[in-house]
Amino acid sequence: MSWERVVEKFHWLGEPFADEALRGEIVTAVQHLDERPVAELTGLLAAVSPVSRRPRTRGRL
């Protein structure tokens, strides 16, 4: 699976739990994981809601 497809799927699955800005920050942190502290990623993941905040705006992938 290409990186672009992984990112698309992550946004689709994560949409009910995190806003677009937070999802984008998580994608960037994962993409540069070898260059940044893991604490940056875990801090972002801590901001994700454990329950759905809203329904998905798009249908199935």
N, C-alpha and C positions, 0 to 999 in steps of 0.2 A: 504494500500500500504506500502510495506517495505521501510525502510530508503534507502537501496541500490537501489531500484527501483526509489525512489524520486530523488536521486543523479544522476542516469543514465538519467532520463528524464530532469533534470535541465541542465546537460551537453549538451544533444541533442538540447534543446530549446535555450540555451544560446550561443552555439558555434558561430553563426554569429555575436554576439555582444561583446564577451569577449574571450580572449585567455585562454588556458587550465590552466595556472598558476593562473590567476585572478579567474576563476571559482572555482578552488580548494581552494583558500583562502576564497571565499564566503561560500563554503560548510563547511569549518572548522569553520568559524565565526558563522554560523547558528547552527551547531552541538553543539557549546559551548556557545550559546547565554546567558544562565543563569550564566555563569562564567566570561563573558567579557563585557566591556562597549558597549552599542548599537552604540556609535559613531564609533567604529571599523567597524561594518557592514555597516553603512551608508557611511563611507569613501570609502569602497570597492565598494559599489553600485554606488557611484559617478564616479568611473573610468570606468563603463560599457558604451559602445558606444550607443547612442540613435538610431543610424541607423546601418543596417547590414554592416559589414566590408568585409564579404566574405560569399559565400554560404556554406551550411552544407556539410560536407564530407561524411555523411552517409544518407541513405534513412530513410523512416519512421520507427518509433519504432514499 
